[in-house]
Amino acid sequence: MSEEKVVVIGAGFAGLSAATHLADAGEDVVIFEKNQSPGGRARNFEAEGFHFDMGPSWYWMPDVFENYFKKYGKKPGDYYQLVRLNPSYKVFYGVDDAMELPSALAEYTAALEVLEPGISEKLHRFLEQAAYKYQVGIHDLVHKPSLSLTEFARLSLVRDLLRLDLFQPMSKHVRKFFKNGKIIQLMEFPVLFLGETAQNIPALYSLMNYADIVLGTWYPMGGMHEVVKGMVQLAEEKGVAIRLGEEVTQINVHGGTAHSITLSNGENIRCKAIVAGADYHYVDQQLLDKPWRNYSPHYWENRTLAPSSLLFFLGIDIKLKNLQHHNLFFDEPLEAHADAIYKKPRWPERPLFYVSAPSVTDPSVAPPDKENLFILIPLAPDLEDNEAIREKYFHIVMDRLEKLTKQNIRQHITYKRSYAHRDFKKDYHAYKGNAYGLANTLSQTAILKPSLKNKKVPNLFYAGQLTVPGPGVPPSLISGEVVAKEVIKKLKA
């Protein structure tokens, strides 16, 4: 293999995005992916006629995907079919106490008016501010490499930072507008997977509410992996080579430059630049010899991670009732579960959970007259994980799911698979078994995140959810673009 290759480690969203940008700029790019299929956490699998997405299930911020494909004269519809979900999702507060959230803003507002009369004007002001944060945050701030404070020095951006509520907690911001407890839960739930409670997440992230309520919840027919397939097709159209089932086990540095990688089969590949889209901590601490690491073990130990998850993939031999495509179960207090994730890490006593039933929308993901269920319990990272614990929590969740939806489900399960901490570690080398990356706390924002550039090895870069801009599928797409631009600058210098 020629020395002129740019090597990308990992074929997740960030790795595919970076590779495609680099290839479009004329670079000769190869991706090495340890797993047998691309997509990272967004892989999928098939069992007994059921097709399961293994990770991301919410398609938010459609404009980010549109902008991604538009750069290459394409659009999402060239690769997959999108539908907007209506209702966007369903929330269960208790027995005979559930709420479906309409996709149309007027209908959404009317639904909230029932809970808190006179809320329309407050919701309008809340969303107006959230729209501004979305425009500045998603179309400006997250596209910055966050290598220096000077990136944020222009006067308009200084003024923007004040309006972005970076120094006000999300919980306080939400309560300025809303009093009803159910509405407060609705407004705070989108930040749960950013890695902290609403008390510790900046109010900047009300931009997530704009994405939820205004831009809407979408679904790519066939499942979220269809997005991965589209990205792979585009990457290969641009000339990217993708080598699956080939794990990078060493980054070799000579003369201060990363000049080659070693694969698990012993092969050495020479390269002129590397983008590590794999787990940043693993690359930093395991693939590099100590003199070339960006950070110490102490640094990593003191990072605040976003949650891990316990997942169940279920095949059901009947069609179920009382479920929508996306379902949130808020029938237990959030505070105790949040405490078990963020304050005193442990398995929660009374967990909240989420259920996706994509077969409600898409008959292709399950055999006829059957249902595909994906159940997720957010958890603290680095917990003890064994089959007995998983089975205990399976029945805790199923007891409540059956009670709240008023049907027997367990006797109709024909396929069952669980997935948690040890699987995240095995499949992705995920630090402490995290599922979502680094928490978006104020002390881990922008230049305070792990740098996308290695400080000691000038041709080694990082992408993905442990660096800028942060966790989530749209930020990972953007991460790939941001790091690719920095690589191109370096190669042309």
N, C-alpha and C positions, 0 to 999 in steps of 0.2 A: 504494500500500500504506500502511496506517495506521501512525502512529507507535507504536501500541500493540503492535507485534510484538516478540517476543523472537526473535533470529536465532541459529540454531545452524549452525556451519560444520562440515560433514562428517557423513556418514550411516553411520559405523562404529558399533560397539557402544556406545562412550561417548556419541557424539552422539545416537543413537536413544534411549538410556536417559535422558539429560538432557532431551531434548525431550519424552518421554512423561511424565516426572515434572512438568515445568513445565506441560504442557497439563492434566494431572490436577489441578494446583493452580489452574486457571482462567486461565492465561496463553494468549495467542494466539501460537502458535509456528510458525516456518517453518524448515526445514532446507535449506541449499544444499549440494549435493554435486557436486564437479567431474567425477566419473565418471558413466557412463551407467547404472550400477546401484548400489544401496545395499550396505552391508556393509563398506566399507573393505577391509582385508586379507582379510576373509571373503567376498569376492565369489566367484562361480563362473562357469564358462563351459562351453559344450557344443561338441563337435567330433566329427564322424563317429559320432554315437550315444553317445559317452562324455560323462559329466557329471563335471566336475572341480571340487572345492573348491580355491580358489587359496591358502588360508592355513591357519588353524587346523584341525586334524584330530582333536585329543583333546578329548573332552567329559568334563572332571573337575569336581568340586565341584557335583554336581547340586542340592544344597540352595540354592546361590546363585541358580540359575535359577528354582527353585521359589519362593524368596522374592521374586524380581523380579516374576513374574507374579501371585503371591498378593496383592501390594499393590493390584492392580486387580481382585481377585475372580476371577482366572483361574489356570490351571495350564498347564505346558508341553504336556500332552496335548490342550489345546484348539487347539494350533497345529502340533504335530509329534509323531510316534511315537518314543519312546525305547526302546532295547533295551540291556541290559547285556551287554557282551562277555565271553565265556568261551571260551578264555583271554583275560585282559585284554590281553596282548601276548606276543610271542615274542622271545627274546634269542639272537643267534648269537654264540658265543664263538670258533668256529673250525669247521673241517671235522668233521662228525659230533659237534659239540659245541654243542648248542642246548638251550634251556630254555623251556618254555611256562609262564607264570605264571597259575595258576587264579584265578578271581574269588572263590571261597569262602575265607574266612580260614583255616579248618582245613586245607584242601588246600594253600593257599599255604604255611602253616607247615610242613606235611609235606614239601613240595618243597624248602624251605630246610634242613630237617633232614638231607636226603641230603647236602647240601654241607657242613654244619657241625653234627654231632650235638650235641644238648643246647641248641640255639639257641632253643627254644620260649619259655622263660622270659625270655630276653633280648629277644626280639622283642616279647613282651607288654609289658615295661617300656618299651621304645623307643616302641611305639605308644601306650601310655598317656600318655607325655609329649607325643607328637605330637598326640594328641587334645586335650589341654589347650591346646597352642599354637594348634591349629586353631580351637577355640572362642573363645579370646581374640583371636587374630589376625584371623580372618575375620568374626567376629560382633561385634567391638568396635573394635580398632585401625584396621582399614582403612576404617571408616566415619567416621573423624575427618578433618576438613579439613586438619589439620596446619598451622594458621596461627599457633599459639602453643603454647609448652610447658605453659601452664596446662591445656590439654586433657588432659594426661597426669599432672596433679598429684594426683589423688585417691589416697588411701593404698593402696587395694586394687590400683590399677594400678601403682603404684611397686613393690609386692610382686610383681605379675604380671611386671613387666619382668625381675626376677631369674630367675624360673622360665622365662621365654621364651628364655633363652640368647642374648640379643642380642649379647653380647660374646664368645661362643665360636664358633669357626669350625665349619661343618658337618662338615668332614673329621674334626676331632678328636672331635666328638660321635658320629659314626657309629662310629668305631673304639673307642669305649668299650664298645660293645655287640657288634660283629662283627669277626671275624678273617679270614674267607674272602674272598678277593679278588673273586670273582664277586658275592657278596652286597653287598660294599662298593660295587661298581659299580651294583648295583640301587638301593641307597639314595641314591647320589649323583646318579644320572642326572636325576631330576626338577628339580634346581636348575641344570642346565647352561644352560637358556634364560633364567635370571634375570640373566645378564650377567656372571658371574664364575665362577671355579673354586670347588669346595667348600672350598678353603683360605681363600677370602676372602668367602664368603657366610655370614651369621650362621646359627647352628644353629636359630634361630627357624623356618627354612624346612623343618625336618623335618615341619612341618605338611603339606607336599606329599606326604610318604610316607603320612600318614593318608588324604589324599585319594585317593591311588593304591590303597593296599592295602585300606582299610576301605570307603571310599565308592564305589570302583570306577570302571572305565572304561566309558563309555556311548557310544552312537551314535544320532543322530537319523536315522531312515530317510529316504533321499533326499539326505543329506549335511548338513554343518554349515551350509550356507546356508539350510537349512530354519529354523534358529533365527533368522537374519536376517529371513526372510520373516515369521515369527511376530511378531517385534518391530516390523516395518514395519506389519503389519496392526493390531497393538495401538495403535501410535502414531497411525495414521490413524483408528482408532475413537475415540481421544481428541481428534481434531481437528487433529493436526499436519499441516501441508502440507509435502510433500517435493518439492523441485525438483531433478531430476537433470540432469547435464550443464551445470550453471551454477556456474562457479568464482568465488569471491570473490578479487578482486585487490588490494583496499585496504580497510583499516579507517580511517574518517575520524573524527578526533578534533577537536572544537571546544570551547573553554572547559573543557578537562580531561575531557570526556565523549565516549564513542564514540556518535555520533549517527546514523551511517549506514555502510553498506558499499557498495563499488563492485563490480559484477560484470564478468566478462570481456567482456560485450557492451556495456559502458558504462553500464548501468542503475544508478541509485543507489537504495538501499533504506534508508529511515529505520527506526530501531529504538530501543528503550529499554534493551535489554541484549543482550550477545553472549556466547555460549558457543562457544569455539573448540575443537572436537573434532578438528580437523586437526592435523598435525604442529606441536607447540609451537614448535620452533626456527624453522620456516618462518613461522609466524604472527608470532612475536616479531621476527624479523629482516627479513622481506620485506613483510608486510602493514601494519606500523606504521611511521610516520615515527620517526626516531631518538629524539626527545625522549620518546616514549611507550613505548619498549621496556623490558621488565622486566630484561633482562640484556644484558651486553656480548658481543661475539664471543669474547673471551678466556674468559668464563665458560662458554660453550657448548663451546669447544674443549677445556676441561678436564673435561667430563662423561665418565663412563664409560658407554658404551653397551652394551646387550645385543647379541648377535650379529646379523649378517645371515645370509643363506642363499642357496645355489644350489639351485633347485628344478627337477625334471623332471616333466612330466606325460606319461605314456605310455599309449597304447592298444595292447593286446596281442590278437592274433587267436586265442589259445587260452586255456584255463584253466591256470593255473600250479599247481605242486605245492610243498609244503613252506613255504608262507607263510601267516601268519595276517593278520588285519585290520591290526594294528600290529606292526612288526618293527624291532628295534633291532640294529645290527651293531657289536658290541664286539670284533671280531676283530683289531683293532690297538690299540696302547697309547693310552690317553686322554691321557696327559701331553703327548705331542708335539703332538697336535691342539689341546689346550688352550693350549699355549704359542703356537701359531700364531694363536689367536684373541685371547688376553688379554695376552700378554707381548711378543712380537715379531710384530706383525700381518703375516701373509703367507698365501698359499695353502698349505694343509697338505700335507706330503709324503705322508702316509698317513692320509687322513681317515676318521673314523667317519661313519656315515650312518644314516638312518632311512627305512623304506619303509612306506607305507600302501597296503593293497590293499582298499579299501572294498567292492569287488565280491565279496569273500569272504563278507561279511555281507549286502550289499544288491544284488540283481540289477538294480535299476533304474538303477544308475550306469554300466552297460556293456551293450552288445548281448549277446544270448544266446551262451553259450559263449566269451565274451571276458573280458578282465581289465583293470581300471582300476588303474594304478600311479601313486603320488605318491612321489617320492624327494627327500629333503632332506639337504643337507650344511651343517651350521652353519659359518659363516665370520666372520672379523673384518669389521667395517664398513669402508667407504672403501677397498676394494681395487680394483686395476685389473680391469675386467670387459669381456671381449670374447668373440666367438664361438669363437676358437681355444682359449682357456682353458676355456670351458664344455665344449667337445667333449673336451678332454683329460680332464677330471674325469668326464665321462659314461662314458668307457671305463674309467677307473680303478674306478669304482663298479660298472659292469656286469661287469667281469672277476670281481670278488669276489662279486657277487650270484649270478652264474651258477655259480661254483665252490661256494659255500656251500649253494645250494639244488639243485645238481646238475641243471641243465637249461639249454638254450639259450634265451635270451630275445630277444636282439637280432634274430634273423632273423624273429621274429614281431611286431615293432613295426610297427604301421600308422599310428600317430600319435605325434608327439613335439613337445613345446614346452619350452623352458627359460625360466627367470625368475631374475634375480639383482639385484645392486646397482643397475644403471642403471634397471631396471624399477621397483624400489621408489622411486627418486628421481622418475621420470617420473610414476608413477601416484599416489603418495601424498606427494610432496615430502619423502620420508623423509630425515632428517638423516643424512648419510654413507651412505645406502642401508641403514640399519638395518632389521631385520625385526621386532624385538620391543620396541623402546623403550629406556628407561633402565634400566641395571643396578640390581639391588636390593642394592647393597653397603651396609655400615653407614654410610658417609659420604654415602650418597644415600638415607637412610631417613627417612620422615615429614617433619618440618619442614625437613630438609636436601635434599629434592627441590625442583625448580622449583615455585613457588607456584601454586595453582589460581586465585589472584586477581592481576590486574594491580595493581601497587603505585601506579601513577600515574593509571590510568583506572578509576574505581570501578565502572563497569558492564560491565567486560570480564573474563571468566573463561575458564579453560582446563580441559579434560578429556582423558582418554586416557592412553596408556602412557608419556608423558614427564613426567607429574605424579603426584600421589598417586591411588590407592595403589601403582600400578606396572603392569608388563607382564602380559599374559595376558587371556583373555576374561572370566573372572569378575571380576577387578579392574577391567576396563574397564566392565562393567555397574555395579559399585559406584561407580566414579568419576563416572559420569553422575548417579547419585542424590545423591552428596555435593555435587557442584557445583550441582545444581539447588536444593538446600536453601539454599545460600549466596546464589544469585541471588534466591530468594524473600525471604530476609531483607533483602537490599538493596532490593528493589522495595517492600517493605512498610514500610521504615524511614521 
